[in-house]
Amino acid sequence: MTTTQTGSRPPEAWYPEPLDLLNIDALLSNEELAAREEIRGFVRERIKPNIREWWEKAIFPREIVPEMGSLGLLGMHLEGYGCAGKSAVVYGLACMELEAGDSGIRTFVSVQGSLTMSAIHKFGSEEQKQEWLPKMARGEAIGCFGLTEPEAGSDPASMKTFARKDGSDWVLDGRKRWIGMGSIADVAVVWAQTDDGIRGFLVPTDMPGFYATDIVHKVSMRASVQCELHLDGVQLPSEAMLPDAKGLRGPFASLNEARYGIIWGSMGAARDCYECALEYSKNRVQFDKPIAGFQLTQQKLVDMMLEIQKGTLLALHIGRMKDEGTLRPEHISIGKLNNVREAIEIAREARTILGGNGITLDYPVIRHANNLESVLTYEGTSEVHTLVLGNAITSISAFR
Ligand SMILES: Cc1cc2nc3c(=O)[nH]c(=O)nc-3n(C[C@H](O)[C@H](O)[C@H](O)COP(=O)(O)OP(=O)(O)OC[C@H]3O[C@@H](n4cnc5c(N)ncnc54)[C@H](O)[C@@H]3O)c2cc1C
């Protein structure tokens, strides 16, 4: 990877750049900076002007899916089958920009590319890959990933969805909950118990016995769709099984891909909150001066800036490890736990700087704060990642 330092500023010309005081951009290559600019432009033009309405009215903007396909965002890090084959760092930068727009938009890209397409790419047969990946990469087909159940969240091994053999066919029965894009998906990757352990199945969503209902009354991730999936005797041919996924290794491999994107994405949401609070504080006058001039406000802004810079460096380090092939799931837990925890604190602190205006959708902050409540919980809760790391440093599992 070349690290031509087009993003760096010569020392003699140093001036404080509030969004990148450390000049982390200097660690990015030309290709990485150009990719980031392209996605940033897409978010500026297509997401930011509309997100307030989408979020308020709980609309997922399906019309932008093919546009995201043309930008190479869907299955961005996958090789072949019409996917963009970009590095982990470029994919991470894209997640950061998308989530600076809205976590719901980054969530779509994660569900489509990191969860569903990566499961097919890693574990599918050649026929399954040929059938689904190219059209999913173009945004002409939407996928969803059904692991969680009403009674099996952090402990997916306790899932009850069952696939039984019927001659050479499989028959699936069960219920999944919280499944992103379930009601607009063309295909669902469904994880189910079998007599041979947990296996994954590709379920076209027009199969008899499959239906999805939207979860409503959400006050987080409103520009995104989450569903309950119902599988009532869904009959599938033997070729519907993902041949190479056996046990929880299958879903966990895809979850790690999505968790990786969150490490970057959460810093995007945090950056948008910080940027908004910084601008607001310079313009809002109380007691005859901008509130940015009060020490207490500066403390908040500086703490935000510190955590965003540290979190971005952490994301970049983890991204470089992923590109080198040295990344372990525990490293992903460090990034997910730290960056989401800090992002939600930043969003809440930014909200205080905006005072009463901070609770309206006229500013992005309360929307990001509410979205981040979901990000804290999905793809492994903070508690689960803490236990992963506790196990890593003590060699004692505290899950049970
Ligand atoms: C917006 C959104 C989108 C989602 N998208 C998807 C998707 O596309 N596909 C999918 O399959 N799932 C999805 N999920 C589900 C998500 O992964 C689960 O919500 C998550 O795994 C937690 O499961 P749970 O909600 O059942 O909580 P629970 O597992 O019931 O946890 C409740 C609380 O108990 C804690 N807890 C549990 N076990 C322990 C323990 N051993 N020690 C200490 N504390 C513990 C948890 O950390 C948490 O604080 C989504 C969820 C949301 C909110």
The ligand as an SDF file (V2000), in Angstrom:
LIG
                    3D

 53 58  0  0  0  0  0  0  0  0999 V2000
  -31.4530   -1.9360   14.8490 C   0  0  0  0  0  0  0  0  0  0  0  0
  -31.0830   -3.3710   14.9710 C   0  0  0  0  0  0  0  0  0  0  0  0
  -30.7110   -4.0870   13.8380 C   0  0  0  0  0  0  0  0  0  0  0  0
  -30.3940   -5.4460   13.9310 C   0  0  0  0  0  0  0  0  0  0  0  0
  -30.1120   -6.1640   12.7830 N   0  0  0  0  0  0  0  0  0  0  0  0
  -29.9620   -7.5090   12.8670 C   0  0  0  0  0  0  0  0  0  0  0  0
  -29.8270   -8.2970   11.6750 C   0  0  0  0  0  0  0  0  0  0  0  0
  -29.8360   -7.7700   10.5590 O   0  0  0  0  0  0  0  0  0  0  0  0
  -29.7290   -9.6470   11.7970 N   0  0  0  0  0  0  0  0  0  0  0  0
  -29.7320  -10.2660   13.0170 C   0  0  0  0  0  0  0  0  0  0  0  0
  -29.6430  -11.4940   13.0510 O   0  0  0  0  0  0  0  0  0  0  0  0
  -29.8610   -9.5380   14.1750 N   0  0  0  0  0  0  0  0  0  0  0  0
  -29.9750   -8.1940   14.1250 C   0  0  0  0  0  0  0  0  0  0  0  0
  -30.1280   -7.4410   15.2740 N   0  0  0  0  0  0  0  0  0  0  0  0
  -30.1810   -8.1300   16.5630 C   0  0  0  0  0  0  0  0  0  0  0  0
  -29.0020   -7.8330   17.4640 C   0  0  0  0  0  0  0  0  0  0  0  0
  -27.8630   -8.4730   16.9840 O   0  0  0  0  0  0  0  0  0  0  0  0
  -29.3980   -8.2510   18.8870 C   0  0  0  0  0  0  0  0  0  0  0  0
  -30.3320   -7.2820   19.3460 O   0  0  0  0  0  0  0  0  0  0  0  0
  -28.2100   -8.3630   19.8190 C   0  0  0  0  0  0  0  0  0  0  0  0
  -27.4360   -9.4830   19.5000 O   0  0  0  0  0  0  0  0  0  0  0  0
  -28.6420   -8.4740   21.2930 C   0  0  0  0  0  0  0  0  0  0  0  0
  -29.6240   -9.4550   21.4390 O   0  0  0  0  0  0  0  0  0  0  0  0
  -30.9610   -9.1170   22.2620 P   0  0  0  0  0  0  0  0  0  0  0  0
  -31.5420   -7.8630   21.7120 O   0  0  0  0  0  0  0  0  0  0  0  0
  -31.8100  -10.3400   22.2360 O   0  0  0  0  0  0  0  0  0  0  0  0
  -30.4720   -8.8050   23.7190 O   0  0  0  0  0  0  0  0  0  0  0  0
  -30.0810   -9.8820   24.8450 P   0  0  0  0  0  0  0  0  0  0  0  0
  -29.1420  -10.8790   24.3120 O   0  0  0  0  0  0  0  0  0  0  0  0
  -31.3400  -10.3690   25.4970 O   0  0  0  0  0  0  0  0  0  0  0  0
  -29.3000   -8.9530   25.8690 O   0  0  0  0  0  0  0  0  0  0  0  0
  -29.9690   -8.0670   26.7890 C   0  0  0  0  0  0  0  0  0  0  0  0
  -28.8950   -7.5130   27.7280 C   0  0  0  0  0  0  0  0  0  0  0  0
  -28.2880   -8.5970   28.4640 O   0  0  0  0  0  0  0  0  0  0  0  0
  -26.8740   -8.5540   28.3020 C   0  0  0  0  0  0  0  0  0  0  0  0
  -26.2970   -9.9000   28.3320 N   0  0  0  0  0  0  0  0  0  0  0  0
  -26.6440  -10.9960   27.6130 C   0  0  0  0  0  0  0  0  0  0  0  0
  -25.8560  -12.0290   27.9170 N   0  0  0  0  0  0  0  0  0  0  0  0
  -24.9640  -11.5840   28.8380 C   0  0  0  0  0  0  0  0  0  0  0  0
  -23.8730  -12.1600   29.5320 C   0  0  0  0  0  0  0  0  0  0  0  0
  -23.4740  -13.4340   29.3320 N   0  0  0  0  0  0  0  0  0  0  0  0
  -23.1990  -11.3880   30.4280 N   0  0  0  0  0  0  0  0  0  0  0  0
  -23.5290  -10.0860   30.6210 C   0  0  0  0  0  0  0  0  0  0  0  0
  -24.5420   -9.4800   29.9920 N   0  0  0  0  0  0  0  0  0  0  0  0
  -25.2550  -10.2170   29.1020 C   0  0  0  0  0  0  0  0  0  0  0  0
  -26.6790   -7.8930   26.9380 C   0  0  0  0  0  0  0  0  0  0  0  0
  -25.3660   -7.3930   26.8040 O   0  0  0  0  0  0  0  0  0  0  0  0
  -27.7580   -6.8240   26.9740 C   0  0  0  0  0  0  0  0  0  0  0  0
  -27.2940   -5.7130   27.7050 O   0  0  0  0  0  0  0  0  0  0  0  0
  -30.4150   -6.0790   15.2060 C   0  0  0  0  0  0  0  0  0  0  0  0
  -30.7570   -5.3390   16.3380 C   0  0  0  0  0  0  0  0  0  0  0  0
  -31.1040   -4.0110   16.2370 C   0  0  0  0  0  0  0  0  0  0  0  0
  -31.4960   -3.2560   17.4830 C   0  0  0  0  0  0  0  0  0  0  0  0
  1  2  1  0
  2  3  1  0
  2 52  2  0
  3  4  2  0
  4  5  1  0
  4 50  1  0
  5  6  2  0
  6  7  1  0
  6 13  1  0
  7  8  2  0
  7  9  1  0
  9 10  1  0
 10 11  2  0
 10 12  1  0
 12 13  2  0
 13 14  1  0
 14 15  1  0
 14 50  1  0
 15 16  1  0
 16 17  1  0
 16 18  1  0
 18 19  1  0
 18 20  1  0
 20 21  1  0
 20 22  1  0
 22 23  1  0
 23 24  1  0
 24 25  2  0
 24 26  1  0
 24 27  1  0
 27 28  1  0
 28 29  2  0
 28 30  1  0
 28 31  1  0
 31 32  1  0
 32 33  1  0
 33 34  1  0
 33 48  1  0
 34 35  1  0
 35 36  1  0
 35 46  1  0
 36 37  1  0
 36 45  1  0
 37 38  2  0
 38 39  1  0
 39 40  1  0
 39 45  2  0
 40 41  1  0
 40 42  2  0
 42 43  1  0
 43 44  2  0
 44 45  1  0
 46 47  1  0
 46 48  1  0
 48 49  1  0
 50 51  2  0
 51 52  1  0
 52 53  1  0
M  END
$$$$
